[in-house]
Amino acid sequence: MSLLNYFRQEKKPAASVAKERLQIIVAHERSRFRSTGPDYLPDLERDILAVIRKYVEIDSDAVTVQLDQKADDLSVLELNVTLPDEK
């Protein structure tokens, strides 16, 4: 009986299907932006590394910059710097 119901299903309106597909595309684009971050992050990380190197000798992998979206209107820029031990 359920097999016959499968073939008898009513088709969804085209607008509803288009809306669902658009929501999937928007969600995918948002997640792609959040995972890669804005275009200026590599430049920002390089500039911060250059400023820190004026005062302390550190490796290039000692600085990490990450941008997190906490809400639609709130972004948090996280900066982690691993400084060498003093001698």
PyMOL Python script that loads the backbone (N, CA, C, O; Angstrom):
from pymol import cmd

cmd.read_pdbstr("""\
ATOM      1  N   MET A   1       0.814  -1.194   0.000  1.00  0.00           N
ATOM      2  CA  MET A   1       0.000   0.000   0.000  1.00  0.00           C
ATOM      3  C   MET A   1       0.859   1.261   0.000  1.00  0.00           C
ATOM      4  O   MET A   1       0.543   2.220  -0.703  1.00  0.00           O
ATOM      5  N   SER A   2       1.933   1.272   0.774  1.00  0.00           N
ATOM      6  CA  SER A   2       2.769   2.467   0.835  1.00  0.00           C
ATOM      7  C   SER A   2       3.492   2.718  -0.490  1.00  0.00           C
ATOM      8  O   SER A   2       3.815   3.859  -0.821  1.00  0.00           O
ATOM      9  N   LEU A   3       3.739   1.657  -1.235  1.00  0.00           N
ATOM     10  CA  LEU A   3       4.378   1.827  -2.540  1.00  0.00           C
ATOM     11  C   LEU A   3       3.450   2.563  -3.497  1.00  0.00           C
ATOM     12  O   LEU A   3       3.909   3.387  -4.289  1.00  0.00           O
ATOM     13  N   LEU A   4       2.185   2.284  -3.436  1.00  0.00           N
ATOM     14  CA  LEU A   4       1.227   2.982  -4.281  1.00  0.00           C
ATOM     15  C   LEU A   4       1.093   4.448  -3.869  1.00  0.00           C
ATOM     16  O   LEU A   4       0.912   5.317  -4.722  1.00  0.00           O
ATOM     17  N   ASN A   5       1.181   4.727  -2.558  1.00  0.00           N
ATOM     18  CA  ASN A   5       1.108   6.112  -2.080  1.00  0.00           C
ATOM     19  C   ASN A   5       2.305   6.927  -2.561  1.00  0.00           C
ATOM     20  O   ASN A   5       2.197   8.135  -2.773  1.00  0.00           O
ATOM     21  N   TYR A   6       3.428   6.270  -2.729  1.00  0.00           N
ATOM     22  CA  TYR A   6       4.621   6.964  -3.227  1.00  0.00           C
ATOM     23  C   TYR A   6       4.376   7.527  -4.629  1.00  0.00           C
ATOM     24  O   TYR A   6       4.768   8.654  -4.931  1.00  0.00           O
ATOM     25  N   PHE A   7       3.735   6.743  -5.468  1.00  0.00           N
ATOM     26  CA  PHE A   7       3.487   7.180  -6.831  1.00  0.00           C
ATOM     27  C   PHE A   7       2.321   8.171  -6.921  1.00  0.00           C
ATOM     28  O   PHE A   7       2.188   8.880  -7.919  1.00  0.00           O
ATOM     29  N   ARG A   8       1.490   8.223  -5.900  1.00  0.00           N
ATOM     30  CA  ARG A   8       0.347   9.111  -5.903  1.00  0.00           C
ATOM     31  C   ARG A   8       0.613  10.445  -5.208  1.00  0.00           C
ATOM     32  O   ARG A   8      -0.297  11.264  -5.075  1.00  0.00           O
ATOM     33  N   GLN A   9       1.832  10.667  -4.770  1.00  0.00           N
ATOM     34  CA  GLN A   9       2.134  11.907  -4.060  1.00  0.00           C
ATOM     35  C   GLN A   9       1.877  13.107  -4.947  1.00  0.00           C
ATOM     36  O   GLN A   9       2.104  13.089  -6.156  1.00  0.00           O
ATOM     37  N   GLU A  10       1.396  14.145  -4.296  1.00  0.00           N
ATOM     38  CA  GLU A  10       1.168  15.383  -5.030  1.00  0.00           C
ATOM     39  C   GLU A  10       2.492  16.116  -5.195  1.00  0.00           C
ATOM     40  O   GLU A  10       3.350  16.082  -4.313  1.00  0.00           O
ATOM     41  N   LYS A  11       2.639  16.755  -6.294  1.00  0.00           N
ATOM     42  CA  LYS A  11       3.849  17.522  -6.573  1.00  0.00           C
ATOM     43  C   LYS A  11       3.823  18.817  -5.775  1.00  0.00           C
ATOM     44  O   LYS A  11       2.771  19.435  -5.613  1.00  0.00           O
ATOM     45  N   LYS A  12       4.998  19.230  -5.272  1.00  0.00           N
ATOM     46  CA  LYS A  12       5.099  20.502  -4.561  1.00  0.00           C
ATOM     47  C   LYS A  12       5.056  21.631  -5.578  1.00  0.00           C
ATOM     48  O   LYS A  12       5.494  21.469  -6.717  1.00  0.00           O
ATOM     49  N   PRO A  13       4.530  22.767  -5.165  1.00  0.00           N
ATOM     50  CA  PRO A  13       4.543  23.919  -6.072  1.00  0.00           C
ATOM     51  C   PRO A  13       5.987  24.330  -6.398  1.00  0.00           C
ATOM     52  O   PRO A  13       6.883  24.196  -5.566  1.00  0.00           O
ATOM     53  N   ALA A  14       6.190  24.822  -7.597  1.00  0.00           N
ATOM     54  CA  ALA A  14       7.532  25.190  -8.049  1.00  0.00           C
ATOM     55  C   ALA A  14       8.147  26.268  -7.168  1.00  0.00           C
ATOM     56  O   ALA A  14       9.359  26.270  -6.951  1.00  0.00           O
ATOM     57  N   ALA A  15       7.331  27.182  -6.658  1.00  0.00           N
ATOM     58  CA  ALA A  15       7.849  28.247  -5.798  1.00  0.00           C
ATOM     59  C   ALA A  15       8.395  27.678  -4.501  1.00  0.00           C
ATOM     60  O   ALA A  15       9.415  28.153  -4.003  1.00  0.00           O
ATOM     61  N   SER A  16       7.740  26.674  -3.948  1.00  0.00           N
ATOM     62  CA  SER A  16       8.188  26.050  -2.710  1.00  0.00           C
ATOM     63  C   SER A  16       9.522  25.334  -2.918  1.00  0.00           C
ATOM     64  O   SER A  16      10.423  25.435  -2.086  1.00  0.00           O
ATOM     65  N   VAL A  17       9.639  24.623  -4.016  1.00  0.00           N
ATOM     66  CA  VAL A  17      10.881  23.919  -4.335  1.00  0.00           C
ATOM     67  C   VAL A  17      12.012  24.922  -4.557  1.00  0.00           C
ATOM     68  O   VAL A  17      13.129  24.710  -4.086  1.00  0.00           O
ATOM     69  N   ALA A  18      11.731  26.000  -5.264  1.00  0.00           N
ATOM     70  CA  ALA A  18      12.743  27.023  -5.518  1.00  0.00           C
ATOM     71  C   ALA A  18      13.197  27.683  -4.216  1.00  0.00           C
ATOM     72  O   ALA A  18      14.382  27.969  -4.040  1.00  0.00           O
ATOM     73  N   LYS A  19      12.258  27.921  -3.312  1.00  0.00           N
ATOM     74  CA  LYS A  19      12.591  28.534  -2.028  1.00  0.00           C
ATOM     75  C   LYS A  19      13.500  27.614  -1.219  1.00  0.00           C
ATOM     76  O   LYS A  19      14.476  28.081  -0.633  1.00  0.00           O
ATOM     77  N   GLU A  20      13.201  26.328  -1.175  1.00  0.00           N
ATOM     78  CA  GLU A  20      14.030  25.371  -0.449  1.00  0.00           C
ATOM     79  C   GLU A  20      15.428  25.310  -1.037  1.00  0.00           C
ATOM     80  O   GLU A  20      16.410  25.278  -0.296  1.00  0.00           O
ATOM     81  N   ARG A  21      15.531  25.293  -2.352  1.00  0.00           N
ATOM     82  CA  ARG A  21      16.842  25.244  -3.006  1.00  0.00           C
ATOM     83  C   ARG A  21      17.643  26.512  -2.735  1.00  0.00           C
ATOM     84  O   ARG A  21      18.853  26.448  -2.514  1.00  0.00           O
ATOM     85  N   LEU A  22      16.983  27.650  -2.750  1.00  0.00           N
ATOM     86  CA  LEU A  22      17.662  28.910  -2.464  1.00  0.00           C
ATOM     87  C   LEU A  22      18.163  28.942  -1.022  1.00  0.00           C
ATOM     88  O   LEU A  22      19.261  29.434  -0.764  1.00  0.00           O
ATOM     89  N   GLN A  23      17.376  28.426  -0.083  1.00  0.00           N
ATOM     90  CA  GLN A  23      17.812  28.374   1.308  1.00  0.00           C
ATOM     91  C   GLN A  23      19.048  27.496   1.460  1.00  0.00           C
ATOM     92  O   GLN A  23      19.941  27.824   2.242  1.00  0.00           O
ATOM     93  N   ILE A  24      19.115  26.402   0.738  1.00  0.00           N
ATOM     94  CA  ILE A  24      20.281  25.522   0.790  1.00  0.00           C
ATOM     95  C   ILE A  24      21.502  26.235   0.230  1.00  0.00           C
ATOM     96  O   ILE A  24      22.590  26.138   0.797  1.00  0.00           O
ATOM     97  N   ILE A  25      21.336  26.947  -0.873  1.00  0.00           N
ATOM     98  CA  ILE A  25      22.455  27.667  -1.484  1.00  0.00           C
ATOM     99  C   ILE A  25      22.964  28.767  -0.559  1.00  0.00           C
ATOM    100  O   ILE A  25      24.174  28.927  -0.398  1.00  0.00           O
ATOM    101  N   VAL A  26      22.062  29.522   0.047  1.00  0.00           N
ATOM    102  CA  VAL A  26      22.462  30.601   0.960  1.00  0.00           C
ATOM    103  C   VAL A  26      23.190  30.027   2.167  1.00  0.00           C
ATOM    104  O   VAL A  26      24.210  30.575   2.586  1.00  0.00           O
ATOM    105  N   ALA A  27      22.687  28.936   2.733  1.00  0.00           N
ATOM    106  CA  ALA A  27      23.345  28.310   3.884  1.00  0.00           C
ATOM    107  C   ALA A  27      24.739  27.815   3.505  1.00  0.00           C
ATOM    108  O   ALA A  27      25.674  27.933   4.296  1.00  0.00           O
ATOM    109  N   HIS A  28      24.881  27.268   2.318  1.00  0.00           N
ATOM    110  CA  HIS A  28      26.185  26.793   1.854  1.00  0.00           C
ATOM    111  C   HIS A  28      27.165  27.951   1.689  1.00  0.00           C
ATOM    112  O   HIS A  28      28.322  27.845   2.096  1.00  0.00           O
ATOM    113  N   GLU A  29      26.718  29.041   1.102  1.00  0.00           N
ATOM    114  CA  GLU A  29      27.586  30.207   0.916  1.00  0.00           C
ATOM    115  C   GLU A  29      28.005  30.815   2.252  1.00  0.00           C
ATOM    116  O   GLU A  29      29.155  31.221   2.416  1.00  0.00           O
ATOM    117  N   ARG A  30      27.084  30.880   3.199  1.00  0.00           N
ATOM    118  CA  ARG A  30      27.421  31.403   4.527  1.00  0.00           C
ATOM    119  C   ARG A  30      28.457  30.530   5.208  1.00  0.00           C
ATOM    120  O   ARG A  30      29.399  31.044   5.810  1.00  0.00           O
ATOM    121  N   SER A  31      28.297  29.223   5.123  1.00  0.00           N
ATOM    122  CA  SER A  31      29.266  28.334   5.771  1.00  0.00           C
ATOM    123  C   SER A  31      30.622  28.413   5.074  1.00  0.00           C
ATOM    124  O   SER A  31      31.658  28.305   5.729  1.00  0.00           O
ATOM    125  N   ARG A  32      30.629  28.598   3.769  1.00  0.00           N
ATOM    126  CA  ARG A  32      31.898  28.735   3.046  1.00  0.00           C
ATOM    127  C   ARG A  32      32.605  30.008   3.460  1.00  0.00           C
ATOM    128  O   ARG A  32      33.824  30.002   3.630  1.00  0.00           O
ATOM    129  N   PHE A  33      31.869  31.110   3.629  1.00  0.00           N
ATOM    130  CA  PHE A  33      32.460  32.372   4.051  1.00  0.00           C
ATOM    131  C   PHE A  33      33.022  32.255   5.458  1.00  0.00           C
ATOM    132  O   PHE A  33      34.112  32.756   5.736  1.00  0.00           O
ATOM    133  N   ARG A  34      32.292  31.599   6.341  1.00  0.00           N
ATOM    134  CA  ARG A  34      32.743  31.458   7.728  1.00  0.00           C
ATOM    135  C   ARG A  34      33.972  30.588   7.820  1.00  0.00           C
ATOM    136  O   ARG A  34      34.835  30.859   8.654  1.00  0.00           O
ATOM    137  N   SER A  35      34.097  29.560   7.008  1.00  0.00           N
ATOM    138  CA  SER A  35      35.242  28.681   7.096  1.00  0.00           C
ATOM    139  C   SER A  35      36.493  29.282   6.494  1.00  0.00           C
ATOM    140  O   SER A  35      37.594  29.036   6.987  1.00  0.00           O
ATOM    141  N   THR A  36      36.351  30.052   5.456  1.00  0.00           N
ATOM    142  CA  THR A  36      37.535  30.645   4.836  1.00  0.00           C
ATOM    143  C   THR A  36      37.852  32.005   5.415  1.00  0.00           C
ATOM    144  O   THR A  36      39.023  32.379   5.480  1.00  0.00           O
ATOM    145  N   GLY A  37      36.874  32.742   5.829  1.00  0.00           N
ATOM    146  CA  GLY A  37      37.085  34.068   6.392  1.00  0.00           C
ATOM    147  C   GLY A  37      37.173  35.117   5.303  1.00  0.00           C
ATOM    148  O   GLY A  37      37.225  34.794   4.117  1.00  0.00           O
ATOM    149  N   PRO A  38      37.190  36.369   5.712  1.00  0.00           N
ATOM    150  CA  PRO A  38      37.284  37.459   4.747  1.00  0.00           C
ATOM    151  C   PRO A  38      38.649  37.484   4.053  1.00  0.00           C
ATOM    152  O   PRO A  38      39.602  36.856   4.512  1.00  0.00           O
ATOM    153  N   ASP A  39      38.727  38.210   2.956  1.00  0.00           N
ATOM    154  CA  ASP A  39      39.949  38.265   2.164  1.00  0.00           C
ATOM    155  C   ASP A  39      41.097  38.964   2.880  1.00  0.00           C
ATOM    156  O   ASP A  39      42.261  38.711   2.569  1.00  0.00           O
ATOM    157  N   TYR A  40      40.792  39.831   3.825  1.00  0.00           N
ATOM    158  CA  TYR A  40      41.851  40.611   4.461  1.00  0.00           C
ATOM    159  C   TYR A  40      42.572  39.875   5.597  1.00  0.00           C
ATOM    160  O   TYR A  40      43.577  40.383   6.093  1.00  0.00           O
ATOM    161  N   LEU A  41      42.104  38.715   6.022  1.00  0.00           N
ATOM    162  CA  LEU A  41      42.725  38.027   7.157  1.00  0.00           C
ATOM    163  C   LEU A  41      44.190  37.644   6.919  1.00  0.00           C
ATOM    164  O   LEU A  41      44.992  37.842   7.831  1.00  0.00           O
ATOM    165  N   PRO A  42      44.592  37.117   5.776  1.00  0.00           N
ATOM    166  CA  PRO A  42      46.015  36.819   5.580  1.00  0.00           C
ATOM    167  C   PRO A  42      46.888  38.075   5.652  1.00  0.00           C
ATOM    168  O   PRO A  42      47.983  38.035   6.214  1.00  0.00           O
ATOM    169  N   ASP A  43      46.414  39.179   5.090  1.00  0.00           N
ATOM    170  CA  ASP A  43      47.174  40.428   5.158  1.00  0.00           C
ATOM    171  C   ASP A  43      47.272  40.930   6.595  1.00  0.00           C
ATOM    172  O   ASP A  43      48.324  41.408   7.020  1.00  0.00           O
ATOM    173  N   LEU A  44      46.188  40.822   7.330  1.00  0.00           N
ATOM    174  CA  LEU A  44      46.172  41.245   8.727  1.00  0.00           C
ATOM    175  C   LEU A  44      47.159  40.418   9.544  1.00  0.00           C
ATOM    176  O   LEU A  44      47.906  40.959  10.359  1.00  0.00           O
ATOM    177  N   GLU A  45      47.159  39.116   9.324  1.00  0.00           N
ATOM    178  CA  GLU A  45      48.085  38.233  10.043  1.00  0.00           C
ATOM    179  C   GLU A  45      49.535  38.575   9.709  1.00  0.00           C
ATOM    180  O   GLU A  45      50.385  38.589  10.599  1.00  0.00           O
ATOM    181  N   ARG A  46      49.824  38.846   8.458  1.00  0.00           N
ATOM    182  CA  ARG A  46      51.183  39.207   8.040  1.00  0.00           C
ATOM    183  C   ARG A  46      51.615  40.536   8.662  1.00  0.00           C
ATOM    184  O   ARG A  46      52.757  40.671   9.102  1.00  0.00           O
ATOM    185  N   ASP A  47      50.712  41.517   8.702  1.00  0.00           N
ATOM    186  CA  ASP A  47      51.029  42.813   9.301  1.00  0.00           C
ATOM    187  C   ASP A  47      51.274  42.704  10.799  1.00  0.00           C
ATOM    188  O   ASP A  47      52.198  43.324  11.325  1.00  0.00           O
ATOM    189  N   ILE A  48      50.457  41.922  11.482  1.00  0.00           N
ATOM    190  CA  ILE A  48      50.638  41.737  12.919  1.00  0.00           C
ATOM    191  C   ILE A  48      51.956  41.041  13.199  1.00  0.00           C
ATOM    192  O   ILE A  48      52.667  41.409  14.134  1.00  0.00           O
ATOM    193  N   LEU A  49      52.287  40.049  12.407  1.00  0.00           N
ATOM    194  CA  LEU A  49      53.562  39.350  12.559  1.00  0.00           C
ATOM    195  C   LEU A  49      54.743  40.305  12.362  1.00  0.00           C
ATOM    196  O   LEU A  49      55.733  40.223  13.088  1.00  0.00           O
ATOM    197  N   ALA A  50      54.644  41.200  11.393  1.00  0.00           N
ATOM    198  CA  ALA A  50      55.717  42.170  11.150  1.00  0.00           C
ATOM    199  C   ALA A  50      55.888  43.126  12.324  1.00  0.00           C
ATOM    200  O   ALA A  50      57.015  43.456  12.693  1.00  0.00           O
ATOM    201  N   VAL A  51      54.796  43.569  12.908  1.00  0.00           N
ATOM    202  CA  VAL A  51      54.879  44.476  14.061  1.00  0.00           C
ATOM    203  C   VAL A  51      55.489  43.766  15.259  1.00  0.00           C
ATOM    204  O   VAL A  51      56.335  44.337  15.948  1.00  0.00           O
ATOM    205  N   ILE A  52      55.077  42.539  15.516  1.00  0.00           N
ATOM    206  CA  ILE A  52      55.620  41.799  16.658  1.00  0.00           C
ATOM    207  C   ILE A  52      57.106  41.528  16.460  1.00  0.00           C
ATOM    208  O   ILE A  52      57.873  41.565  17.422  1.00  0.00           O
ATOM    209  N   ARG A  53      57.522  41.258  15.230  1.00  0.00           N
ATOM    210  CA  ARG A  53      58.935  40.984  14.952  1.00  0.00           C
ATOM    211  C   ARG A  53      59.831  42.205  15.174  1.00  0.00           C
ATOM    212  O   ARG A  53      61.046  42.056  15.298  1.00  0.00           O
ATOM    213  N   LYS A  54      59.259  43.391  15.225  1.00  0.00           N
ATOM    214  CA  LYS A  54      60.063  44.572  15.544  1.00  0.00           C
ATOM    215  C   LYS A  54      60.611  44.481  16.962  1.00  0.00           C
ATOM    216  O   LYS A  54      61.670  45.035  17.259  1.00  0.00           O
ATOM    217  N   TYR A  55      59.893  43.786  17.834  1.00  0.00           N
ATOM    218  CA  TYR A  55      60.249  43.730  19.246  1.00  0.00           C
ATOM    219  C   TYR A  55      60.741  42.365  19.712  1.00  0.00           C
ATOM    220  O   TYR A  55      61.577  42.280  20.611  1.00  0.00           O
ATOM    221  N   VAL A  56      60.226  41.293  19.102  1.00  0.00           N
ATOM    222  CA  VAL A  56      60.557  39.932  19.525  1.00  0.00           C
ATOM    223  C   VAL A  56      60.743  39.068  18.287  1.00  0.00           C
ATOM    224  O   VAL A  56      59.983  39.190  17.326  1.00  0.00           O
ATOM    225  N   GLU A  57      61.735  38.207  18.299  1.00  0.00           N
ATOM    226  CA  GLU A  57      61.946  37.289  17.181  1.00  0.00           C
ATOM    227  C   GLU A  57      61.037  36.072  17.373  1.00  0.00           C
ATOM    228  O   GLU A  57      61.201  35.306  18.323  1.00  0.00           O
ATOM    229  N   ILE A  58      60.080  35.907  16.463  1.00  0.00           N
ATOM    230  CA  ILE A  58      59.152  34.776  16.524  1.00  0.00           C
ATOM    231  C   ILE A  58      59.030  34.134  15.156  1.00  0.00           C
ATOM    232  O   ILE A  58      59.349  34.745  14.136  1.00  0.00           O
ATOM    233  N   ASP A  59      58.564  32.892  15.147  1.00  0.00           N
ATOM    234  CA  ASP A  59      58.330  32.168  13.897  1.00  0.00           C
ATOM    235  C   ASP A  59      57.047  32.657  13.247  1.00  0.00           C
ATOM    236  O   ASP A  59      56.188  33.241  13.908  1.00  0.00           O
ATOM    237  N   SER A  60      56.924  32.419  11.964  1.00  0.00           N
ATOM    238  CA  SER A  60      55.725  32.871  11.255  1.00  0.00           C
ATOM    239  C   SER A  60      54.485  32.076  11.652  1.00  0.00           C
ATOM    240  O   SER A  60      53.366  32.560  11.483  1.00  0.00           O
ATOM    241  N   ASP A  61      54.666  30.860  12.177  1.00  0.00           N
ATOM    242  CA  ASP A  61      53.504  30.083  12.608  1.00  0.00           C
ATOM    243  C   ASP A  61      53.119  30.371  14.056  1.00  0.00           C
ATOM    244  O   ASP A  61      52.256  29.691  14.611  1.00  0.00           O
ATOM    245  N   ALA A  62      53.753  31.377  14.677  1.00  0.00           N
ATOM    246  CA  ALA A  62      53.465  31.727  16.069  1.00  0.00           C
ATOM    247  C   ALA A  62      52.256  32.646  16.193  1.00  0.00           C
ATOM    248  O   ALA A  62      51.778  32.888  17.301  1.00  0.00           O
ATOM    249  N   VAL A  63      51.757  33.161  15.075  1.00  0.00           N
ATOM    250  CA  VAL A  63      50.602  34.061  15.099  1.00  0.00           C
ATOM    251  C   VAL A  63      49.468  33.417  14.302  1.00  0.00           C
ATOM    252  O   VAL A  63      49.646  33.019  13.151  1.00  0.00           O
ATOM    253  N   THR A  64      48.310  33.326  14.934  1.00  0.00           N
ATOM    254  CA  THR A  64      47.120  32.864  14.217  1.00  0.00           C
ATOM    255  C   THR A  64      46.004  33.881  14.402  1.00  0.00           C
ATOM    256  O   THR A  64      45.786  34.396  15.499  1.00  0.00           O
ATOM    257  N   VAL A  65      45.311  34.155  13.324  1.00  0.00           N
ATOM    258  CA  VAL A  65      44.196  35.094  13.338  1.00  0.00           C
ATOM    259  C   VAL A  65      42.975  34.338  12.849  1.00  0.00           C
ATOM    260  O   VAL A  65      43.017  33.664  11.820  1.00  0.00           O
ATOM    261  N   GLN A  66      41.883  34.457  13.599  1.00  0.00           N
ATOM    262  CA  GLN A  66      40.653  33.755  13.240  1.00  0.00           C
ATOM    263  C   GLN A  66      39.461  34.664  13.485  1.00  0.00           C
ATOM    264  O   GLN A  66      39.397  35.360  14.498  1.00  0.00           O
ATOM    265  N   LEU A  67      38.533  34.655  12.568  1.00  0.00           N
ATOM    266  CA  LEU A  67      37.319  35.442  12.685  1.00  0.00           C
ATOM    267  C   LEU A  67      36.148  34.495  12.891  1.00  0.00           C
ATOM    268  O   LEU A  67      35.894  33.627  12.056  1.00  0.00           O
ATOM    269  N   ASP A  68      35.426  34.658  14.009  1.00  0.00           N
ATOM    270  CA  ASP A  68      34.276  33.815  14.323  1.00  0.00           C
ATOM    271  C   ASP A  68      33.009  34.635  14.268  1.00  0.00           C
ATOM    272  O   ASP A  68      32.966  35.765  14.756  1.00  0.00           O
ATOM    273  N   GLN A  69      31.973  34.061  13.672  1.00  0.00           N
ATOM    274  CA  GLN A  69      30.646  34.676  13.649  1.00  0.00           C
ATOM    275  C   GLN A  69      29.875  34.116  14.826  1.00  0.00           C
ATOM    276  O   GLN A  69      29.539  32.932  14.832  1.00  0.00           O
ATOM    277  N   LYS A  70      29.588  34.939  15.823  1.00  0.00           N
ATOM    278  CA  LYS A  70      28.823  34.495  16.983  1.00  0.00           C
ATOM    279  C   LYS A  70      27.331  34.650  16.738  1.00  0.00           C
ATOM    280  O   LYS A  70      26.536  33.841  17.217  1.00  0.00           O
ATOM    281  N   ALA A  71      26.954  35.653  16.019  1.00  0.00           N
ATOM    282  CA  ALA A  71      25.549  35.904  15.679  1.00  0.00           C
ATOM    283  C   ALA A  71      25.552  36.652  14.354  1.00  0.00           C
ATOM    284  O   ALA A  71      26.612  36.930  13.793  1.00  0.00           O
ATOM    285  N   ASP A  72      24.377  36.973  13.860  1.00  0.00           N
ATOM    286  CA  ASP A  72      24.299  37.678  12.580  1.00  0.00           C
ATOM    287  C   ASP A  72      24.982  39.036  12.622  1.00  0.00           C
ATOM    288  O   ASP A  72      25.544  39.481  11.622  1.00  0.00           O
ATOM    289  N   ASP A  73      24.936  39.694  13.769  1.00  0.00           N
ATOM    290  CA  ASP A  73      25.496  41.039  13.866  1.00  0.00           C
ATOM    291  C   ASP A  73      26.727  41.108  14.758  1.00  0.00           C
ATOM    292  O   ASP A  73      27.142  42.205  15.131  1.00  0.00           O
ATOM    293  N   LEU A  74      27.337  39.949  15.120  1.00  0.00           N
ATOM    294  CA  LEU A  74      28.482  39.939  16.019  1.00  0.00           C
ATOM    295  C   LEU A  74      29.586  39.069  15.451  1.00  0.00           C
ATOM    296  O   LEU A  74      29.392  37.876  15.214  1.00  0.00           O
ATOM    297  N   SER A  75      30.748  39.674  15.235  1.00  0.00           N
ATOM    298  CA  SER A  75      31.935  38.951  14.787  1.00  0.00           C
ATOM    299  C   SER A  75      33.013  39.116  15.842  1.00  0.00           C
ATOM    300  O   SER A  75      33.157  40.187  16.431  1.00  0.00           O
ATOM    301  N   VAL A  76      33.771  38.053  16.079  1.00  0.00           N
ATOM    302  CA  VAL A  76      34.846  38.087  17.062  1.00  0.00           C
ATOM    303  C   VAL A  76      36.150  37.767  16.350  1.00  0.00           C
ATOM    304  O   VAL A  76      36.287  36.721  15.715  1.00  0.00           O
ATOM    305  N   LEU A  77      37.104  38.682  16.464  1.00  0.00           N
ATOM    306  CA  LEU A  77      38.424  38.479  15.892  1.00  0.00           C
ATOM    307  C   LEU A  77      39.322  37.930  16.994  1.00  0.00           C
ATOM    308  O   LEU A  77      39.557  38.597  18.002  1.00  0.00           O
ATOM    309  N   GLU A  78      39.820  36.717  16.798  1.00  0.00           N
ATOM    310  CA  GLU A  78      40.663  36.054  17.790  1.00  0.00           C
ATOM    311  C   GLU A  78      42.097  36.057  17.295  1.00  0.00           C
ATOM    312  O   GLU A  78      42.380  35.635  16.173  1.00  0.00           O
ATOM    313  N   LEU A  79      42.994  36.534  18.133  1.00  0.00           N
ATOM    314  CA  LEU A  79      44.411  36.627  17.797  1.00  0.00           C
ATOM    315  C   LEU A  79      45.193  35.848  18.830  1.00  0.00           C
ATOM    316  O   LEU A  79      45.116  36.153  20.020  1.00  0.00           O
ATOM    317  N   ASN A  80      45.946  34.844  18.401  1.00  0.00           N
ATOM    318  CA  ASN A  80      46.783  34.053  19.292  1.00  0.00           C
ATOM    319  C   ASN A  80      48.240  34.243  18.881  1.00  0.00           C
ATOM    320  O   ASN A  80      48.611  34.027  17.727  1.00  0.00           O
ATOM    321  N   VAL A  81      49.055  34.652  19.849  1.00  0.00           N
ATOM    322  CA  VAL A  81      50.479  34.864  19.614  1.00  0.00           C
ATOM    323  C   VAL A  81      51.243  34.020  20.622  1.00  0.00           C
ATOM    324  O   VAL A  81      51.038  34.151  21.828  1.00  0.00           O
ATOM    325  N   THR A  82      52.116  33.161  20.134  1.00  0.00           N
ATOM    326  CA  THR A  82      52.969  32.357  21.004  1.00  0.00           C
ATOM    327  C   THR A  82      54.322  33.042  21.069  1.00  0.00           C
ATOM    328  O   THR A  82      55.086  33.043  20.104  1.00  0.00           O
ATOM    329  N   LEU A  83      54.600  33.620  22.215  1.00  0.00           N
ATOM    330  CA  LEU A  83      55.868  34.335  22.407  1.00  0.00           C
ATOM    331  C   LEU A  83      56.919  33.375  22.930  1.00  0.00           C
ATOM    332  O   LEU A  83      56.596  32.461  23.688  1.00  0.00           O
ATOM    333  N   PRO A  84      58.186  33.566  22.534  1.00  0.00           N
ATOM    334  CA  PRO A  84      59.249  32.681  23.024  1.00  0.00           C
ATOM    335  C   PRO A  84      59.552  32.946  24.495  1.00  0.00           C
ATOM    336  O   PRO A  84      59.285  34.032  25.010  1.00  0.00           O
ATOM    337  N   ASP A  85      60.109  31.947  25.159  1.00  0.00           N
ATOM    338  CA  ASP A  85      60.515  32.123  26.552  1.00  0.00           C
ATOM    339  C   ASP A  85      61.692  33.087  26.616  1.00  0.00           C
ATOM    340  O   ASP A  85      62.560  33.099  25.742  1.00  0.00           O
ATOM    341  N   GLU A  86      61.699  33.899  27.680  1.00  0.00           N
ATOM    342  CA  GLU A  86      62.819  34.826  27.865  1.00  0.00           C
ATOM    343  C   GLU A  86      64.029  34.051  28.364  1.00  0.00           C
ATOM    344  O   GLU A  86      63.900  33.081  29.110  1.00  0.00           O
ATOM    345  N   LYS A  87      65.197  34.493  27.942  1.00  0.00           N
ATOM    346  CA  LYS A  87      66.446  33.822  28.347  1.00  0.00           C
ATOM    347  C   LYS A  87      67.163  34.635  29.372  1.00  0.00           C
ATOM    348  O   LYS A  87      68.232  34.239  29.836  1.00  0.00           O
TER     349      LYS A  87
END
""", "prot")
cmd.dss("prot")
cmd.show_as("cartoon", "prot")
cmd.util.cbc("prot")
cmd.orient("prot")
